[in-house]
Amino acid sequence: MSKKIILVVIIFLIFSYFAYPTTFVVQETEKISLVPNATDPDADELVVTYTSPLNENGEWQTSYGDAGEHKTTITVSDGVIDVSEEVLIVVTKKEEPPKI
């Protein structure tokens, strides 16, 4: 059998239930930072990528006007297999100060 058939790579993208639920709620102007706890049983080097609105470090500094629901995908790759998790970020409207 080829190595590819025998090779079973299991990548766990684990989000602690309390720290990383599937849905995150923040207020406008708050910063969100997501760092997955990913492991590879073969000890391969893992690469984590994020889709918008998160940057390449899994961070997003929200601002006024960002209120709403934003879907993002976190992908972990060992170079052979990719595992993705979709996350929902809900940004709630923050009261803005009055302008004179």
Secondary structure as GFF3:
##gff-version 3
##sequence-region A 1 100
A	DSSP	alpha_helix	3	6	.	.	.	ID=ss1
A	DSSP	beta_strand	12	14	.	.	.	ID=ss2
A	DSSP	beta_strand	23	27	.	.	.	ID=ss3
A	DSSP	beta_strand	31	33	.	.	.	ID=ss4
A	DSSP	beta_strand	37	39	.	.	.	ID=ss5
A	DSSP	beta_strand	47	50	.	.	.	ID=ss6
A	DSSP	beta_strand	59	61	.	.	.	ID=ss7
A	DSSP	beta_strand	68	77	.	.	.	ID=ss8
A	DSSP	beta_strand	82	92	.	.	.	ID=ss9
###
